[in-house]
């Protein structure tokens, strides 16, 4: 690892309070505040590529493998989200994608003459376009990890 007190990008030796650290392929490197702010708009892959372009990383192969792994994970995540959105139920009225609500307990029949009422859990989904509400069984989100992702996304 390089000198802990020298910015890996510009070579300056910032004071303790003007110093920050930046991760490149899982390793921490010293970075001055100016370089850190200049890099703050870049994602992890772009930072790794910039450090390789400048010849600042001691183990180029490790960084290349790290970039390939990040790209693979990003592609998998994009495919997962696309699959989840493709599985999202559609409104039967207008065809717009339905949005998950919170699981609710419905009382199917009110208590009459001391008899117990029958209740069950439902998962409401509503159409933001035409305002139609559809009810689903809550185990829908437990069965499919794509539906669980959509439920958590809609209720975040």
C-alpha positions in Angstrom: 0.0 0.0 0.0 1.2 3.5 -0.7 2.2 6.1 1.8 -0.7 6.7 4.2 -0.2 10.5 4.2 0.0 11.2 0.4 -3.0 11.6 -1.9 -3.0 8.7 -4.3 -4.4 10.9 -7.1 -2.5 14.2 -6.9 0.5 13.3 -4.8 -0.1 16.1 -2.3 0.5 15.6 1.4 -2.7 17.0 3.0 -3.0 17.8 6.7 -4.9 15.3 8.9 -8.2 17.3 8.6 -7.9 17.7 4.8 -7.4 14.0 4.3 -10.0 11.4 3.4 -9.8 7.7 2.3 -11.2 6.1 -0.8 -11.7 2.5 -1.6 -10.4 1.0 -4.8 -11.0 -2.7 -5.3 -11.6 -3.2 -1.6 -8.4 -1.5 -0.5 -8.4 1.9 1.3 -6.1 4.7 -0.1 -5.4 8.2 1.2 -7.1 11.0 -0.8 -7.1 14.8 -0.3 -10.4 16.5 0.1 -10.1 18.2 -3.3 -9.6 14.9 -5.2 -12.3 13.2 -3.0 -14.8 15.9 -4.0 -13.8 15.6 -7.7 -14.4 11.9 -7.5 -17.6 12.0 -5.5 -19.8 12.1 -8.7 -18.2 8.9 -10.1 -19.4 5.4 -9.3 -17.1 2.7 -7.9 -16.3 1.3 -11.4 -15.4 4.7 -12.8 -13.1 5.4 -9.8 -11.3 2.1 -10.3 -10.9 2.8 -14.0 -9.6 6.3 -13.3 -7.1 5.0 -10.8 -5.9 2.3 -13.4 -5.7 5.0 -16.1 -3.4 7.1 -13.9 -1.4 4.0 -13.0 -2.0 4.5 -9.3 -3.0 0.9 -8.2 -0.3 -1.5 -7.1 -2.1 -4.6 -8.3 -3.7 -3.9 -11.7 -5.0 -7.5 -12.1 -6.9 -7.3 -8.8 -8.6 -4.1 -9.9 -9.5 -5.5 -13.3 -11.0 -8.6 -11.7 -12.8 -6.4 -9.2 -14.3 -4.2 -12.0 -15.5 -7.3 -13.9 -17.2 -8.6 -10.7 -18.9 -5.2 -10.1 -20.1 -5.2 -13.8 -21.4 -8.8 -13.4 -23.2 -7.9 -10.2 -24.7 -4.8 -11.7 -25.9 -6.7 -14.8 -27.5 -9.4 -12.5 -29.2 -6.7 -10.5 -30.6 -5.0 -13.6 -31.9 -8.4 -14.9 -33.5 -9.1 -11.5 -35.2 -5.7 -11.4 -36.4 -6.1 -15.1 -37.8 -9.6 -14.3 -39.5 -8.3 -11.2 -41.1 -5.4 -13.1 -42.2 -7.8 -15.9 -43.9 -9.9 -13.2 -45.7 -7.0 -11.7 -49.5 -7.5 -11.9 -51.4 -5.2 -14.3 -54.7 -3.5 -13.7 -57.5 -5.4 -15.4 -59.2 -2.1 -16.3 -56.5 0.0 -17.9 -53.4 -2.3 -18.0 -51.2 0.0 -15.9 -48.8 -1.6 -13.4 -50.4 -2.1 -9.9 -48.7 -0.8 -6.8 -48.5 -2.8 -3.6 -50.3 -1.5 -0.5 -49.8 -2.8 3.1 -51.2 -6.2 4.2 -54.7 -5.7 5.8 -57.0 -7.9 7.8 -60.5 -7.9 6.3 -63.6 -8.8 8.3 -65.7 -10.9 5.9 -68.8 -11.0 8.0 -69.5 -8.9 11.1 -70.2 -10.6 14.4 -73.9 -11.5 14.5 -75.6 -12.9 17.6 -72.4 -13.9 19.3 -71.0 -16.0 16.4 -67.4 -15.4 15.5 -66.7 -13.4 12.4 -64.5 -14.8 9.7 -61.4 -12.7 9.0 -58.5 -13.1 6.6 -55.5 -11.2 5.5 -55.3 -9.6 2.1 -52.7 -7.7 0.2 -54.2 -4.8 -1.6 -52.8 -3.5 -4.9 -54.0 -0.4 -6.4 -53.8 1.2 -9.8 -52.3 4.7 -9.6 -53.9 5.5 -13.0 -57.6 4.5 -12.7 -57.6 4.0 -8.8 -58.9 0.5 -9.0 -58.1 -1.8 -6.1 -57.3 -5.5 -6.5 -56.9 -7.9 -3.5 -54.3 -10.7 -3.4 -53.3 -13.3 -0.9 -50.4 -12.0 1.2 -48.4 -15.2 0.7 -47.8 -13.9 -2.9 -44.8 -11.9 -1.6 -43.5 -14.9 0.4 -43.5 -17.2 -2.6 -41.6 -15.1 -5.1 -38.5 -13.1 -4.4 -39.4 -10.8 -7.3 -42.7 -9.9 -5.7 -41.0 -9.4 -2.3 -38.6 -6.9 -4.0 -41.6 -5.0 -5.6 -43.5 -5.0 -2.2 -40.5 -3.6 -0.4 -39.8 -1.0 -3.2 -43.5 0.2 -3.2 -43.6 0.4 0.6 -40.2 2.1 1.2 
